[in-house]
């Protein structure tokens, strides 16, 4: 039985100091330009219900194949589920969950339904956006590095991708509590996780080499698929793709490209690659400086990009993002530029010291990790245009490696009523 205990602290809005902190010219609180899609713009992909049902069918087929070839039972990892009994508590973590899943069950992730999820201190934490005093905890299995970060969810919410830059590993945690090693993480020093898991919950993205992307079956049931990109992406050497994200329908990949790894700082742009044709289209030129994180809108029409001036990374003024706040804004980038190429970078919808951001499943709201206070990561929630921003979790409990992802399956009637009331 899962129980929850409300946090003792109350929810607070952004303080006056938050509202008056230094911002870059062109603060995102000004109106958006005409190139930005409205929240109710027509979807460019099948309804999310269709994607979720397809993902469930694929998950069933994977289980059937694995069951046919297995000669011994698979031991289910023990996942402890407890209530949050106060900030920073790491006591008793409850009982393990296992057993068969129904067509509608999210298994060990049931308590995460419709919540904003991040990892801290060896456990998953999930806040209810309708009641931020309600935060639930779930211990990660022992074979997952305690500093692992949340990367992204499968479309049906039954598989969670985790990344440990600290250990250089990727993990896939499923609704039964089983951990599957998902390869190595070759990046360094970003201190934030990219969305490497496809919406189908079975495919991992890897940047193989300039001009080539690789899609790998996490369960090892199919050989890797190499995609030739035209025109080729990135430089011939160095970390040519420091960031990436899957489109909601799994047909495209957005890739952050370092155009010249020898330059200091290296100019970066964003390209979208069609995974069927291999066609590469630039959607943002090297205008925003340091692109730290990006994620697709649920309708596939925009990228939510966390970007800002390049931090100082050497000398007496060393300013590592995980140790010291770095000014970062949130930008909405059109994923389908016209025939003349990408439009100039828009104004930010919000300015602050952001690290990573995620969309609500309906695309109406945005949640972002903010680092306004040295050594403290907090959670800010706002409307999709950056308005009505408020700090809903004062301290996420993680101060170095971090990431977050909104669970894609909406909550019960209370959450739906909250949506309608807005």
JOCORZI-V278415 format. One record per residue. N is the residue number from 1. RES is the residue in one letter. PHI is phi in radians with two decimals (999 if undefined). OMEGA is omega as a letter, one per 20 degrees, with the letter a starting at -180 (999 if undefined). Layout:
N_RES_PHI_OMEGA ; N_RES_PHI_OMEGA
This chain:
1_X_999_a ; 2_X_-1.74_r ; 3_X_-2.13_r ; 4_X_-2.32_r ; 5_X_-2.21_a ; 6_X_-1.07_r ; 7_X_-1.15_r ; 8_X_-1.32_a ; 9_X_-1.40_r ; 10_X_-1.68_r ; 11_X_-1.34_r ; 12_X_-2.19_r ; 13_X_-1.46_r ; 14_X_-1.06_a ; 15_X_-1.30_r ; 16_X_-1.05_r ; 17_X_-1.15_r ; 18_X_-1.15_a ; 19_X_-1.27_a ; 20_X_-1.89_a ; 21_X_-1.15_a ; 22_X_-1.00_r ; 23_X_-2.26_r ; 24_X_-1.27_r ; 25_X_-0.98_a ; 26_X_1.39_a ; 27_X_-1.04_a ; 28_X_-1.22_r ; 29_X_-1.41_r ; 30_X_-1.41_a ; 31_X_-1.05_r ; 32_X_-1.31_r ; 33_X_-1.38_a ; 34_X_-1.21_a ; 35_X_-1.33_a ; 36_X_-1.49_a ; 37_X_-1.29_r ; 38_X_-1.31_a ; 39_X_-1.12_a ; 40_X_-1.74_r ; 41_X_-1.07_a ; 42_X_-1.01_r ; 43_X_-1.22_r ; 44_X_-1.76_a ; 45_X_-2.54_r ; 46_X_-1.06_r ; 47_X_-0.96_a ; 48_X_-1.07_r ; 49_X_-1.08_r ; 50_X_-1.15_r ; 51_X_-1.09_a ; 52_X_-1.13_r ; 53_X_-1.11_r ; 54_X_-1.10_r ; 55_X_-1.11_r ; 56_X_-1.12_r ; 57_X_-1.07_r ; 58_X_-1.12_r ; 59_X_-1.12_r ; 60_X_-1.11_r ; 61_X_-1.11_r ; 62_X_-1.09_a ; 63_X_-1.14_r ; 64_X_-1.14_r ; 65_X_-1.13_a ; 66_X_-1.09_r ; 67_X_-1.15_a ; 68_X_-1.25_a ; 69_X_-1.73_a ; 70_X_-1.28_r ; 71_X_-1.93_r ; 72_X_-2.42_r ; 73_X_-1.23_r ; 74_X_-1.58_r ; 75_X_-1.27_a ; 76_X_-1.47_a ; 77_X_-1.13_r ; 78_X_-1.38_r ; 79_X_-1.96_a ; 80_X_-1.63_a ; 81_X_-2.15_a ; 82_X_-2.43_r ; 83_X_-1.52_r ; 84_X_-1.41_a ; 85_X_-1.79_a ; 86_X_2.30_a ; 87_X_-1.03_r ; 88_X_1.52_a ; 89_X_-1.24_r ; 90_X_-2.34_a ; 91_X_-1.41_a ; 92_X_-0.97_a ; 93_X_-1.94_r ; 94_X_1.47_a ; 95_X_-1.79_r ; 96_X_-1.43_r ; 97_X_-2.07_r ; 98_X_-2.84_r ; 99_X_1.90_a ; 100_X_-1.17_r ; 101_X_-1.87_r ; 102_X_-1.53_a ; 103_X_-1.15_a ; 104_X_-1.84_a ; 105_X_-1.46_r ; 106_X_-1.77_r ; 107_X_1.03_a ; 108_X_-1.15_r ; 109_X_-1.60_a ; 110_X_-0.98_a ; 111_X_-1.22_a ; 112_X_-1.65_a ; 113_X_-0.87_r ; 114_X_1.23_a ; 115_X_-1.83_r ; 116_X_-1.58_a ; 117_X_-2.06_r ; 118_X_-2.52_r ; 119_X_-2.07_r ; 120_X_-2.78_r ; 121_X_0.96_r ; 122_X_1.32_r ; 123_X_-2.58_r ; 124_X_-1.56_r ; 125_X_-2.22_a ; 126_X_-2.41_a ; 127_X_-1.81_r ; 128_X_-1.40_a ; 129_X_-1.14_r ; 130_X_-1.43_r ; 131_X_-2.54_a ; 132_X_-1.11_r ; 133_X_-1.34_a ; 134_X_-1.76_r ; 135_X_-2.12_r ; 136_X_-1.91_a ; 137_X_-2.16_r ; 138_X_-2.53_a ; 139_X_-1.20_r ; 140_X_-1.35_r ; 141_X_-1.04_a ; 142_X_-1.10_a ; 143_X_-1.49_r ; 144_X_-1.80_a ; 145_X_-1.00_a ; 146_X_-1.14_r ; 147_X_-1.81_r ; 148_X_-1.14_a ; 149_X_-1.96_r ; 150_X_-1.27_r ; 151_X_-1.82_r ; 152_X_-2.91_a ; 153_X_-1.87_r ; 154_X_-1.22_a ; 155_X_-1.09_a ; 156_X_-1.59_r ; 157_X_1.30_a ; 158_X_-1.86_r ; 159_X_-2.36_a ; 160_X_-2.09_r ; 161_X_-1.56_r ; 162_X_-2.21_a ; 163_X_-2.31_r ; 164_X_-2.03_r ; 165_X_-1.20_r ; 166_X_-1.10_a ; 167_X_-1.68_a ; 168_X_1.23_a ; 169_X_-2.31_r ; 170_X_-2.03_r ; 171_X_-2.37_r ; 172_X_-2.16_a ; 173_X_-1.86_a ; 174_X_-1.81_a ; 175_X_-1.22_r ; 176_X_-1.52_a ; 177_X_1.61_a ; 178_X_-1.53_r ; 179_X_-1.78_r ; 180_X_-2.02_r ; 181_X_-1.05_a ; 182_X_-2.12_r ; 183_X_1.69_a ; 184_X_-1.87_r ; 185_X_-1.82_a ; 186_X_-1.59_a ; 187_X_-1.33_r ; 188_X_-2.61_r ; 189_X_1.22_r ; 190_X_-1.62_r ; 191_X_1.05_r ; 192_X_-2.62_a ; 193_X_-1.77_r ; 194_X_-1.65_a ; 195_X_-1.46_a ; 196_X_-1.64_a ; 197_X_-1.55_r ; 198_X_-1.22_r ; 199_X_-1.00_r ; 200_X_-1.27_r ; 201_X_1.30_a ; 202_X_-2.21_a ; 203_X_-2.06_r ; 204_X_-1.90_r ; 205_X_-1.63_r ; 206_X_-2.43_r ; 207_X_-1.53_a ; 208_X_-1.27_a ; 209_X_-3.02_r ; 210_X_-0.91_a ; 211_X_1.53_a ; 212_X_-2.43_r ; 213_X_-2.02_a ; 214_X_-2.19_r ; 215_X_-1.93_a ; 216_X_-2.08_r ; 217_X_-1.27_a ; 218_X_-1.11_a ; 219_X_-1.42_r ; 220_X_1.26_a ; 221_X_-1.56_a ; 222_X_-2.56_r ; 223_X_-1.21_r ; 224_X_-1.04_r ; 225_X_-1.95_r ; 226_X_-1.75_a ; 227_X_-1.96_r ; 228_X_-1.41_a ; 229_X_-1.74_a ; 230_X_-2.29_i ; 231_X_-1.29_a ; 232_X_-1.09_a ; 233_X_-1.85_r ; 234_X_1.36_a ; 235_X_-1.48_a ; 236_X_-1.31_r ; 237_X_-2.53_r ; 238_X_1.53_a ; 239_X_-1.31_a ; 240_X_-1.32_a ; 241_X_-2.28_a ; 242_X_-1.30_a ; 243_X_-2.73_r ; 244_X_-2.85_r ; 245_X_-2.81_r ; 246_X_-1.42_r ; 247_X_-1.27_a ; 248_X_-1.07_a ; 249_X_-1.62_r ; 250_X_1.30_a ; 251_X_-1.64_a ; 252_X_-2.43_r ; 253_X_-2.20_r ; 254_X_-1.67_a ; 255_X_-2.22_r ; 256_X_-1.48_a ; 257_X_-2.04_r ; 258_X_-1.52_a ; 259_X_-1.19_a ; 260_X_-2.53_a ; 261_X_-1.21_r ; 262_X_-1.49_a ; 263_X_-1.29_a ; 264_X_-2.39_i ; 265_X_-1.40_a ; 266_X_-1.34_r ; 267_X_-1.18_a ; 268_X_-2.18_r ; 269_X_-2.34_r ; 270_X_-2.09_r ; 271_X_-2.10_r ; 272_X_-2.01_a ; 273_X_-1.92_r ; 274_X_-1.34_a ; 275_X_-1.38_r ; 276_X_-1.61_a ; 277_X_-1.69_a ; 278_X_1.40_a ; 279_X_-1.17_a ; 280_X_-1.93_r ; 281_X_-2.22_r ; 282_X_-1.37_r ; 283_X_-1.94_r ; 284_X_-2.65_r ; 285_X_-1.34_a ; 286_X_-1.32_a ; 287_X_-2.02_a ; 288_X_-1.71_r ; 289_X_1.38_a ; 290_X_-1.53_r ; 291_X_-1.62_a ; 292_X_-1.65_a ; 293_X_-2.76_r ; 294_X_-2.63_r ; 295_X_-2.69_a ; 296_X_-1.42_r ; 297_X_-1.24_a ; 298_X_-1.03_r ; 299_X_-1.54_r ; 300_X_1.35_a ; 301_X_-1.53_a ; 302_X_-2.45_r ; 303_X_-1.89_r ; 304_X_-1.62_a ; 305_X_-2.03_r ; 306_X_-1.72_a ; 307_X_-2.66_r ; 308_X_-3.10_r ; 309_X_-1.07_r ; 310_X_-1.10_r ; 311_X_-1.29_r ; 312_X_-1.35_a ; 313_X_-2.06_r ; 314_X_-2.66_r ; 315_X_1.39_a ; 316_X_-1.14_a ; 317_X_-1.64_a ; 318_X_-0.88_a ; 319_X_-2.38_r ; 320_X_-1.16_a ; 321_X_-1.03_a ; 322_X_-1.37_a ; 323_X_-1.86_a ; 324_X_-2.44_a ; 325_X_-1.03_r ; 326_X_-2.18_a ; 327_X_-1.12_a ; 328_X_-2.44_r ; 329_X_-1.87_r ; 330_X_-1.88_a ; 331_X_-2.20_r ; 332_X_-1.85_a ; 333_X_-2.01_r ; 334_X_-1.16_a ; 335_X_-1.55_a ; 336_X_-2.28_a ; 337_X_-1.16_a ; 338_X_-1.29_a ; 339_X_-1.13_a ; 340_X_-1.51_r ; 341_X_1.73_a ; 342_X_-1.17_r ; 343_X_-1.32_r ; 344_X_-0.99_a ; 345_X_-1.01_r ; 346_X_-1.33_r ; 347_X_-1.27_r ; 348_X_-1.19_r ; 349_X_-1.40_r ; 350_X_-2.73_r ; 351_X_-2.10_a ; 352_X_-3.11_r ; 353_X_-2.31_a ; 354_X_-1.37_a ; 355_X_-2.03_a ; 356_X_-2.62_a ; 357_X_-2.55_a ; 358_X_-2.60_r ; 359_X_-1.69_r ; 360_X_-1.23_a ; 361_X_-1.01_r ; 362_X_-1.62_r ; 363_X_1.33_a ; 364_X_-1.47_a ; 365_X_-2.32_r ; 366_X_-2.28_r ; 367_X_-2.09_a ; 368_X_-2.46_r ; 369_X_-1.44_a ; 370_X_-2.02_a ; 371_X_-2.22_a ; 372_X_-1.20_a ; 373_X_-1.85_r ; 374_X_-0.94_r ; 375_X_1.41_a ; 376_X_-2.25_r ; 377_X_-1.82_r ; 378_X_-2.09_a ; 379_X_-2.03_r ; 380_X_-1.99_r ; 381_X_-2.10_a ; 382_X_-2.64_r ; 383_X_-1.28_a ; 384_X_-1.13_r ; 385_X_-1.67_r ; 386_X_1.58_a ; 387_X_-1.41_r ; 388_X_0.98_a ; 389_X_-1.25_r ; 390_X_-2.59_r ; 391_X_-1.52_a ; 392_X_-1.78_r ; 393_X_-2.28_a ; 394_X_-1.26_a ; 395_X_-2.54_a ; 396_X_-1.33_r ; 397_X_1.51_r ; 398_X_-2.21_a ; 399_X_-2.21_r ; 400_X_-2.24_a ; 401_X_-1.31_a ; 402_X_-2.71_r ; 403_X_-3.09_r ; 404_X_-2.69_r ; 405_X_-2.75_r ; 406_X_-1.35_r ; 407_X_-1.07_a ; 408_X_-1.32_a ; 409_X_-1.71_a ; 410_X_-1.14_a ; 411_X_-1.35_a ; 412_X_-1.35_a ; 413_X_-0.98_a ; 414_X_-1.08_a ; 415_X_-1.14_r ; 416_X_-1.11_r ; 417_X_-1.15_r ; 418_X_-1.04_a ; 419_X_-1.10_a ; 420_X_-1.12_a ; 421_X_-1.14_r ; 422_X_-1.44_999
